[in-house]
Amino acid sequence: MSRTPQGQRAGLDKSPHEVAAMFDGVAARYDLTNTVLSFGQDRSWRRVTREALGLRPGERVLDVGAGTGVSTEELAHSGAYVVGADLSLGMLRAGKRTRPQVPLLAGDALRLPFADGSFDAVTISFALRNVTDTDAALRELARVTRPGGRLVVCEFSTPVNPAFRTVYLSYLMRSLPAVARKVSSNPDAYVYLAESIRAWPDQAALAARIGAAGWGRVAWRNLTGGVVALHRAIRT
């Protein structure tokens, strides 16, 4: 893990301790920073994730990598009972201060503290790429979902237009860290976040991994030209 006077960032080996510490460092202004860096698109991405899950009142839903609970709060607008889980205690504390009504608890995506088949639907937004073992996390999500339950993964992906892809990658590696220095409580963390996005599998590759982890009827939908992709699946 790199350490500088400004903060810290995890390495791409994704040590759970380093990732949690890094997110602890960005917790104070995390929601604001995300809105600025995404040009406000983060709000629509959360809304589309909720719609893709097709939630109904009374259903039980798990939001993994919930951070401050902003995504959990959005999901709860469906009338479903939603609980958020995150590895970063700093993010959870920030969420408890700003959203005291949202159920949030500490939980590792590789060892979720729930019984088999506990949920009707599970989701993870912009956090799967930060897990040490992606495939094990997908299997763990399947474990806590009832047969026939739904999964939606909202994650950064690969823009489909080659020209736009070039501009986007330039923004990731140059402009994003510069903007983060103006608004984030730990701008160094956003160097890691940019690197992790660039190294992440494309839409088809992630779909194949989801299918191999106990999920069926895998499909995806591109958002913002493929900057983000929603992958949907059903627990087999």
Helices and strands as residue ranges (DSSP letters): E 2-4, E 7-9, H 16-26, G 27-29, H 30-37, H 41-53, E 60-64, H 70-76, E 81-86, H 89-98, E 104-106, E 119-125, G 128-130, H 134-143, E 145-156, H 162-170, I 171-175, H 176-183, H 189-199, H 203-211, E 215-223, G 224-226, E 228-235
